[in-house]
Amino acid sequence: MTENSRSVTALPAASDSPPGNYDRTPSDHGMIVEKDVAVPMRDGVNLSVDIYRPDTAGKFPALLAFSIYNKDLQGPDVAKTLPPQPAWSSLWAGLLEAGDTKFFVSRGYSHIIGSPRGVAKSDGGGSRQWDSYDLIEWIAAQPWCDGNVGMVGISGFGAEQFHVARQNPPHLKAIFPLDPRGAYGTLGSFREEYPGGVLHLFRYLIMHFAAMHQTKGKPGTLPPEREALWQEAMNNPDYRMYPHLFNVLTQKGQHMPPYFELLIDPYDKEAAVRDAEQSLERIKVPTYTGSGWYAYTYKTHLNGAQNYFEKIAAPKKLMFLGPAHLERPFHSLHGEILRWHDHWLKNIDTGIMNDPPVRYWVMGANEWRSGADWPLPETQWTKFYLNSWERLQATPFTPSSVDDELPADAFAQMPPTQTNAVQALRYMTDPLPEDLLIAGPSVLNLFAAIDQDDTNWIVSLKDVGPDGSVRTVREGERDLPRDLHERELTRGWLKASHRAVDPARSKPWRPWHPLTRQAQKKVVPGEVTEYAIEILATANLFRRGHRICIDIASADMPTGVGGATNAEYVPNHIVSSKTTLHKIYHDGKRPSHLLLPVIPQG
């Protein structure tokens, strides 16, 4: 091996840039810009779009970015005054997601950015059901388009791609919906955004930090059924202790309508699930989806990407990025986007379909790996048992032994009206003797009792260490070091009253909780109850000498003022207004354990 080759292999990998570095030489021609172009829909409503296309003769394929976000916040003019900001910048804004116009146009694509009816400069009225479909077909018919249309953009732009992919417009040839919303709803779903039925403030924060054009008046009377739901929500003490959320309720849907709907009817619908499952089977458009490990905080993108990949039958790829949010305005991964669309829209042999279907970033190792499916077929589902003295052990309990008599652990959580402190129980392995790789979803199977009729279970999976200490009776070695580094990898949530499981839809690594109003059942105080808590997927290499750690809590707290958080994409959850005692059992008859997706090394 030469010195040069050694230096190349030593270069650090980037968690927002998969290996390959595909690109083509950009052209030096200019760009034709057409702003606020009116495009008629089938019912006569006009959408407003911006068109950016190569300033040269010929026809080119088009890439559409379409979303509920104002098109005037996208495009090259925005990038001139706001260069890409990393996630830790105070000016990072999630909704700048349509993609790098200059990149696409200089490589022979037209870039069209628009919004559906009722948003920004588009006309209102009527149903937006077919807006994306009609816009795609309009683009394909333009004299500057060669009839091939793809779609780009992330998050809200990704959700719209999957919405129209269900309709299969004739000229839509490929989509790249990174960070899409949930698959169990055309533009999002309750179960994927609120796993375990635990409500959080993500949508509130998005609406709070962004602009919503609304006219408010005196709250009126709702239809009888909705009036009853509203009154029930108004009487919910868990809502009333958050003044900013209670304010949304008092205005009866005039302020932040989507969040109002969540508060008065926080349940999944079985009919919506069935409709979504049927519609997913209709998607025939080649799809490259994915998310980042960062998305475990607001859940919908990470859950949605996995469910879409599992359910659709079209040619497909899945990619999981690193733990830091992508920069805004969005410009990452454009080499991979170009490689995908060059294959499907320009008929260029980019080799992308020869790659493994799954690529994922491994934290801890800080490297890219690939797989044949997701979860990875080679996964060894491995149990780690909760035990006394904060221990997490691979050794199972011994039947008919002293293991049957182990006492429960306990913690009590006061509500946010009384404390900012979060109480938790922690369980950790000994320092690992060898590196251990996990990749995929996890489950905490928990036996527990509470002294109220409901609570939230919030489980955090962490990598702690390195730790070279030992525990003995000697002075200074009785306790674990207090200065160990810890890194949170992912979390899982379950509202205790939503513990019911649908065995037909469940898998050992993914319990399916119906989350419907009909399936919800309050807990009997003091009764030991079994819970299966899904922990969102992640990939991490626990290095030798590190510890696997889980924290079990029932609350988290706002990090900002006014009951909000200091980052729009890291929401806190609506927790109980009652002080609650939690007891966790781990013994031979109630073997609480963590199920981890261990991947064989080598």
C-alpha positions in Angstrom: 0.0 0.0 0.0 1.4 3.4 -0.9 1.6 6.4 1.4 -1.0 8.2 -0.7 -3.5 5.3 -0.4 -3.0 5.2 3.4 -3.8 8.9 3.7 -7.0 8.5 1.6 -8.3 5.6 3.8 -7.6 7.7 6.9 -9.9 10.5 5.7 -12.9 10.9 7.9 -16.3 9.8 6.5 -19.2 12.2 6.4 -22.5 11.1 7.9 -24.5 13.3 5.4 -22.6 12.0 2.3 -22.7 8.3 1.4 -19.6 6.8 -0.4 -19.5 7.3 -4.1 -19.1 11.0 -4.8 -21.1 10.7 -8.0 -21.3 13.8 -10.2 -21.2 15.1 -13.7 -19.3 18.1 -15.1 -21.7 21.0 -14.7 -22.5 23.2 -17.7 -21.6 26.8 -17.8 -24.9 28.0 -19.5 -27.1 30.4 -17.6 -30.5 29.9 -16.0 -33.9 31.0 -17.2 -36.1 32.1 -14.2 -39.9 32.4 -14.3 -41.5 33.4 -11.1 -45.1 33.1 -9.9 -46.3 31.2 -13.0 -50.0 30.3 -12.7 -50.7 26.7 -13.4 -54.4 25.6 -13.8 -55.6 22.5 -12.0 -58.5 20.3 -13.2 -61.1 22.4 -11.3 -59.8 25.8 -12.5 -57.8 26.7 -9.4 -54.4 28.1 -10.2 -51.2 27.1 -8.4 -48.3 29.5 -8.3 -44.9 28.0 -9.1 -41.3 29.1 -9.8 -39.5 27.6 -12.8 -35.7 27.5 -13.1 -34.4 25.8 -16.3 -31.2 25.7 -18.4 -30.7 28.7 -20.7 -29.9 26.6 -23.8 -31.7 25.0 -26.6 -33.3 21.6 -26.2 -35.6 19.8 -23.8 -34.6 18.6 -20.3 -36.1 16.4 -17.6 -37.7 18.3 -14.7 -37.4 17.9 -10.9 -40.4 19.1 -9.0 -40.2 20.3 -5.4 -43.8 20.7 -4.0 -44.8 21.3 -0.5 -47.0 23.2 1.9 -44.1 25.4 2.7 -44.0 28.8 1.0 -42.0 28.6 -2.3 -40.6 32.1 -1.7 -38.6 30.6 1.1 -36.8 28.2 -1.3 -34.7 28.7 -4.5 -31.4 30.3 -5.3 -32.3 33.8 -4.1 -32.7 32.6 -0.6 -29.3 30.8 -0.7 -27.6 34.0 -1.7 -28.4 35.7 1.5 -28.6 32.7 3.8 -25.8 30.2 3.0 -26.3 26.7 4.3 -26.5 26.6 8.1 -25.6 23.6 10.3 -28.0 22.3 12.8 -26.3 24.1 15.7 -26.7 27.5 14.0 -29.4 29.8 15.5 -30.6 30.5 11.9 -31.1 26.9 10.9 -34.7 26.6 9.7 -36.2 23.3 8.9 -38.5 24.4 6.1 -35.8 25.4 3.6 -36.0 22.0 1.9 -36.5 22.2 -1.9 -32.9 21.6 -2.9 -30.0 23.3 -4.6 -31.5 24.9 -7.7 -28.1 25.9 -9.2 -26.8 22.3 -8.8 -29.8 20.8 -10.6 -30.0 23.3 -13.5 -26.2 23.2 -14.2 -26.5 19.5 -14.6 -29.3 19.5 -17.2 -32.5 19.5 -15.1 -35.3 22.1 -14.8 -36.1 22.7 -11.1 -39.7 23.7 -10.4 -40.8 24.8 -6.9 -44.4 25.3 -5.9 -47.0 25.0 -3.2 -50.5 23.5 -3.3 -53.7 25.5 -3.2 -54.3 27.6 -0.2 -50.6 28.1 0.5 -48.6 31.3 -0.2 -49.4 32.7 -3.7 -51.5 29.7 -4.9 -55.3 30.2 -5.1 -57.5 28.6 -2.5 -60.7 26.6 -2.5 -61.6 23.1 -3.5 -59.6 19.9 -2.8 -55.8 19.6 -3.1 -56.1 15.8 -3.7 -54.8 16.0 -7.3 -52.7 19.1 -7.3 -49.3 17.3 -7.5 -50.6 14.9 -10.2 -52.0 17.8 -12.4 -48.8 19.8 -11.9 -46.6 16.9 -12.9 -48.6 16.3 -16.1 -48.6 20.1 -16.9 -44.8 20.2 -16.5 -44.3 17.1 -18.8 -46.3 18.9 -21.5 -44.3 22.1 -21.6 -42.0 22.8 -24.6 -38.9 22.9 -22.4 -39.5 19.5 -20.8 -38.7 16.1 -22.4 -41.6 14.4 -20.7 -39.6 13.0 -17.8 -40.4 14.3 -14.4 -38.8 13.4 -11.0 -39.3 14.8 -7.6 -36.9 16.2 -5.0 -36.9 17.8 -1.6 -37.1 16.6 2.0 -39.6 16.5 4.9 -42.7 18.3 3.7 -41.5 17.9 0.2 -40.8 14.2 0.8 -44.4 13.7 2.1 -45.9 15.2 -1.0 -43.8 12.8 -3.2 -45.3 9.8 -1.5 -48.8 11.4 -1.7 -48.6 11.6 -5.5 -46.7 8.4 -5.9 -49.9 6.6 -4.7 -51.6 8.1 -7.8 -48.9 7.1 -10.3 -49.1 10.0 -12.7 -47.9 8.8 -16.2 -44.9 11.1 -16.5 -43.6 10.7 -12.9 -40.5 8.5 -13.4 -38.7 8.6 -10.0 -38.9 10.2 -6.5 -36.3 10.9 -3.8 -38.4 11.5 -0.7 -35.9 11.8 2.1 -37.3 12.5 5.6 -40.9 11.7 4.5 -43.8 11.9 6.9 -45.5 8.7 8.1 -46.7 6.0 5.7 -50.0 5.3 7.4 -51.6 8.5 6.1 -51.2 10.3 2.8 -49.5 13.3 4.4 -48.6 11.9 7.8 -50.0 9.6 10.4 -50.7 9.6 14.2 -48.9 6.3 14.9 -45.6 7.2 13.3 -45.5 10.7 14.7 -46.7 9.8 18.1 -45.4 6.3 18.7 -47.0 4.7 21.7 -49.7 7.4 21.7 -47.5 9.8 23.7 -48.2 13.4 22.5 -45.5 15.9 22.0 -45.1 19.5 20.8 -43.4 19.1 17.4 -46.2 20.4 15.3 -47.0 23.1 17.8 -43.3 24.3 17.7 -43.2 24.1 13.9 -46.4 26.3 13.7 -45.1 28.6 16.4 -41.7 29.2 14.8 -43.2 29.4 11.2 -45.9 31.7 9.8 -49.6 30.6 9.8 -51.9 33.1 8.1 -55.1 32.9 10.0 -58.1 35.1 10.9 -59.4 34.7 14.4 -62.8 35.6 15.8 -65.0 34.7 18.7 -65.0 30.9 19.1 -68.2 29.5 17.8 -70.2 26.3 18.3 -68.8 23.1 16.9 -70.9 20.2 15.5 -72.3 18.2 18.5 -69.8 15.3 18.2 -66.8 17.6 17.9 -68.2 19.9 20.7 -68.2 16.8 23.0 -64.6 16.0 22.1 -63.6 19.6 22.6 -65.3 19.7 26.0 -63.5 16.5 27.0 -60.1 18.0 26.0 -60.9 21.2 27.9 -61.4 19.2 31.0 -58.1 17.2 30.6 -55.8 18.3 33.5 -52.7 17.2 31.5 -53.6 19.8 28.9 -54.6 22.6 31.3 -51.3 22.7 33.0 -49.7 23.9 29.7 -51.1 27.4 29.2 -49.9 27.6 25.5 -51.6 24.4 24.6 -54.8 25.3 26.5 -54.9 28.5 24.5 -55.0 26.5 21.3 -58.0 24.6 22.7 -59.9 27.6 23.8 -60.0 29.0 20.2 -61.8 25.9 18.9 -59.7 25.3 15.9 -59.1 28.9 14.8 -55.5 28.8 16.0 -53.1 26.1 14.8 -56.0 23.9 13.4 -53.9 20.7 12.9 -52.7 20.8 16.5 -56.2 21.5 17.8 -57.3 18.4 16.0 -54.6 16.4 17.7 -55.6 17.6 21.1 -59.3 16.8 20.8 -58.9 13.5 19.1 -55.4 12.0 19.9 -56.0 8.5 18.5 -55.2 6.4 15.4 -58.1 5.2 13.2 -58.3 1.5 12.1 -59.9 2.6 8.9 -57.1 5.0 8.1 -54.5 2.2 8.7 -56.3 -0.2 6.3 -56.7 2.5 3.7 -53.0 3.3 4.0 -51.9 -0.3 3.7 -53.9 -0.7 0.5 -52.7 2.5 -1.0 -49.0 1.6 -0.4 -49.4 -1.4 -2.6 -50.3 0.9 -5.5 -47.0 2.8 -5.5 -45.1 1.8 -8.7 -42.7 4.8 -8.9 -39.0 4.0 -8.2 -38.3 5.3 -4.8 -35.2 6.3 -2.8 -36.2 7.1 0.7 -34.6 7.4 4.1 -34.0 9.6 7.1 -31.3 10.3 9.7 -30.8 9.0 13.2 -31.5 12.6 14.3 -35.2 12.0 13.5 -35.8 9.9 16.5 -36.7 13.1 18.4 -39.8 13.9 16.3 -40.2 10.3 15.0 -42.4 10.7 11.9 -39.6 10.8 9.3 -37.6 7.9 10.7 -40.7 5.7 11.2 -42.2 6.7 7.9 -39.1 5.9 5.8 -38.9 2.4 7.2 -42.6 1.7 6.8 -42.6 2.9 3.2 -39.5 0.8 2.4 -41.1 -2.3 3.9 -44.5 -1.9 2.2 -44.0 -0.6 -1.4 -43.2 -3.0 -4.2 -41.5 -0.5 -6.6 -37.7 -0.5 -7.2 -36.5 1.0 -3.9 -33.5 2.1 -1.8 -33.2 3.1 1.9 -30.6 5.2 3.5 -30.0 6.2 7.2 -27.9 9.3 7.8 -25.9 10.4 10.9 -27.1 12.0 14.1 -26.8 15.7 13.0 -29.6 17.4 11.1 -28.9 18.2 7.5 -27.9 21.8 6.7 -30.5 24.3 5.6 -31.1 25.5 2.9 -31.0 21.8 1.9 -28.0 20.9 -0.4 -26.7 17.6 1.0 -26.8 14.3 -0.8 -27.2 15.9 -4.2 -24.6 13.6 -5.7 -26.8 10.7 -4.7 -30.0 12.5 -5.9 -28.3 13.1 -9.2 -27.2 9.5 -9.5 -30.7 8.3 -8.9 -32.5 10.6 -11.3 -29.8 10.3 -14.0 -30.5 6.5 -13.9 -34.3 6.9 -14.2 -34.8 10.2 -16.1 -31.7 10.4 -18.3 -31.1 6.6 -18.8 -27.5 7.0 -17.7 -25.8 3.9 -16.4 -24.9 5.2 -12.9 -24.6 1.7 -11.4 -27.0 2.7 -8.6 -29.2 -0.3 -8.9 -26.2 -2.6 -8.5 -25.6 -1.3 -5.0 -27.1 -3.0 -1.9 -30.7 -1.8 -1.2 -29.8 -0.4 2.2 -27.1 2.0 3.4 -26.7 3.1 7.0 -24.4 5.3 9.1 -22.9 3.5 12.1 -22.4 5.9 15.1 -19.5 4.9 17.3 -17.6 3.5 14.3 -18.4 6.7 12.3 -18.6 4.8 9.0 -21.1 3.7 6.3 -22.3 0.2 6.0 -24.8 -1.6 3.7 -27.4 -4.3 3.9 -29.7 -6.5 1.8 -32.9 -5.5 3.7 -34.2 -3.7 6.8 -34.1 -4.9 9.5 -30.8 -6.5 8.4 -31.4 -10.3 7.6 -28.3 -11.2 9.6 -29.7 -9.6 12.8 -29.3 -11.7 16.0 -32.1 -10.5 18.3 -30.4 -10.5 21.7 -32.0 -10.1 25.2 -30.4 -8.1 28.0 -32.2 -8.6 31.3 -32.9 -5.8 33.8 -31.6 -6.7 37.2 -31.2 -5.2 40.7 -28.5 -2.6 41.4 -28.9 -0.9 38.0 -27.6 -3.9 36.1 -28.3 -5.0 32.5 -27.2 -8.5 31.9 -27.2 -11.0 29.0 -27.6 -13.9 31.5 -31.3 -14.9 31.8 -33.0 -15.5 35.2 -32.7 -19.0 36.6 -36.2 -20.6 37.0 -37.3 -21.9 40.4 -34.5 -20.1 42.2 -33.8 -17.0 44.3 -34.3 -15.1 41.1 -38.1 -15.5 41.7 -37.8 -13.2 44.8 -36.0 -10.2 43.5 -37.7 -6.9 44.7 -39.0 -4.2 42.3 -37.2 -1.0 41.7 -39.1 2.3 41.9 -39.2 6.0 41.1 -41.7 8.7 41.6 -42.3 11.6 39.2 -43.8 14.9 40.1 -45.6 16.9 37.4 -44.1 20.0 35.7 -46.2 22.2 38.0 -44.0 21.1 40.9 -40.5 20.3 39.4 -38.2 20.6 36.5 -36.4 17.4 37.6 -36.9 14.2 35.7 -36.7 11.0 37.7 -35.5 7.8 36.1 -34.2 4.3 36.7 -30.9 3.4 34.9 -29.7 -0.1 33.9 -26.3 -0.7 32.4 -24.1 -3.6 31.3 -20.6 -4.1 32.6 -17.9 -2.7 30.3 -18.1 -4.7 27.1 -15.3 -7.2 26.5 -15.5 -6.7 22.7 -17.0 -4.3 20.2 -20.7 -4.8 19.8 -22.7 -3.5 16.8 -26.4 -2.9 16.8 -28.5 -1.8 13.8 -32.3 -1.7 13.7 -35.2 -1.2 16.1 -35.2 -2.4 19.7 -37.9 -3.3 22.2 -38.1 -3.0 26.0 -40.4 -5.7 27.4 -41.3 -4.3 30.8 -43.3 -5.6 33.8 -44.3 -2.6 35.9 -47.0 -1.2 38.3 -48.1 2.4 38.9 -50.3 4.0 41.5 -52.3 6.0 39.0 -54.5 4.8 36.1 -52.0 6.1 33.4 -48.5 7.2 32.7 -46.0 7.7 29.9 -43.1 5.3 29.6 -40.1 7.1 28.0 -37.0 4.9 27.4 -33.6 6.2 26.4 -30.9 4.0 24.9 -27.4 5.3 25.5 -23.7 4.5 24.9 -21.8 5.1 28.1 -18.0 5.1 28.5 -15.3 4.2 28.0 -15.0 2.8 31.5 -12.0 1.0 32.8 -13.3 0.8 36.4 -14.2 -2.2 38.4 -16.7 -2.4 41.3 -15.5 -4.0 44.6 -16.0 -3.5 48.3 -12.8 -1.3 48.4 -13.1 2.4 49.1 -13.4 4.3 45.9 -14.5 1.3 43.9 -18.0 0.8 45.3 -19.8 3.2 42.9 -19.5 3.8 39.2 -17.5 6.8 38.1 -19.8 9.9 37.9 -17.9 11.5 35.1 -18.4 8.8 32.4 -19.3 10.2 29.0 -22.7 9.2 27.7 -24.3 9.6 24.3 -28.0 9.2 23.7 -28.7 7.1 20.6 -32.5 6.8 20.5 -35.7 6.6 22.5 -39.0 4.8 22.8 -42.4 5.8 24.1 -45.6 4.2 25.2 -48.6 5.6 27.0 -49.6 2.9 29.6 -53.2 3.0 28.5 -52.2 2.2 24.9 -50.4 -1.0 25.9 -52.8 -3.3 23.8 -50.9 -5.2 21.1 -52.3 -6.4 17.7 -50.6 -9.8 17.3 -51.4 -10.0 13.6 -49.4 -6.9 12.8 -46.7 -7.3 15.5 -43.2 -8.7 15.1 -40.8 -9.6 17.9 -38.9 -6.4 17.2 -41.9 -4.2 16.5 -45.0 -4.4 18.7 -48.0 -2.9 17.0 -50.2 -1.0 19.4 -53.6 -0.1 17.9 -53.6 3.4 19.5 -57.3 3.7 18.8 -59.9 5.2 21.2 -61.5 1.7 21.3 -58.3 -0.1 22.2 -57.2 2.3 25.0 -57.6 0.9 28.5 -56.7 2.5 31.8 -54.3 0.8 34.1 -55.5 -0.8 37.4 -53.4 1.1 40.0 -51.0 -1.3 41.8 -51.5 -4.1 39.3 -48.3 -5.5 37.6 -48.8 -5.0 33.9 -46.7 -6.1 30.9 -45.6 -3.4 28.4 -43.8 -3.8 25.0 -42.2 -0.5 24.3 -40.7 0.0 20.8 -37.4 1.9 20.7 -36.8 3.7 17.5 -34.2 2.2 15.1 -30.6 3.2 15.4 -27.1 1.9 14.5 -24.2 2.1 16.9 -20.9 0.4 17.5 -20.4 0.0 21.3 -16.7 0.0 21.6 -14.9 -2.4 23.9 -15.0 -0.9 27.4 -18.2 0.9 26.8 -21.5 0.1 28.5 -25.0 -0.3 27.0 -27.4 1.8 29.1 -31.1 2.4 29.3 -32.9 5.1 31.3 -36.6 4.6 32.1 -38.6 7.7 32.9 -42.1 9.0 32.6 -41.5 12.6 31.7 -39.4 15.1 30.0 -39.4 18.9 30.5 -39.4 21.9 28.2 -36.0 23.5 27.6 -37.2 26.9 26.7 -39.6 29.5 28.1 -43.4 29.4 28.0 -43.5 25.6 28.2 -41.8 25.3 24.8 -38.3 24.1 23.9 -35.3 25.9 22.6 -35.1 23.9 19.4 -38.1 23.4 17.1 -37.1 19.9 16.1 -36.6 18.6 19.7 -40.0 18.6 21.3 -41.0 17.8 24.8 -44.0 15.6 25.6 -47.3 16.2 27.3 -46.9 14.4 30.7 -49.1 13.5 33.6 -50.4 16.2 35.9 -50.3 13.8 38.8 -47.4 12.6 40.9 -47.0 8.9 40.0 -45.1 6.1 41.6 -43.6 3.6 39.2 -42.4 0.1 40.2 -40.4 -2.0 37.7 -40.2 -5.7 38.3 -37.3 -8.0 37.1 -37.4 -11.6 38.3 -37.8 -15.2 37.1 -41.6 -14.8 36.6 -41.4 -11.2 35.3 -38.3 -11.1 33.2 -38.2 -7.5 32.1 -35.6 -7.3 29.2 -34.2 -5.2 26.4 -34.3 -6.8 23.0 -31.4 -5.5 20.8 -30.6 -6.0 17.1 -27.0 -7.3 17.4 -25.1 -7.6 14.1 -22.4 -10.2 13.8 -18.9 -8.6 13.2 -16.8 -9.7 10.3 
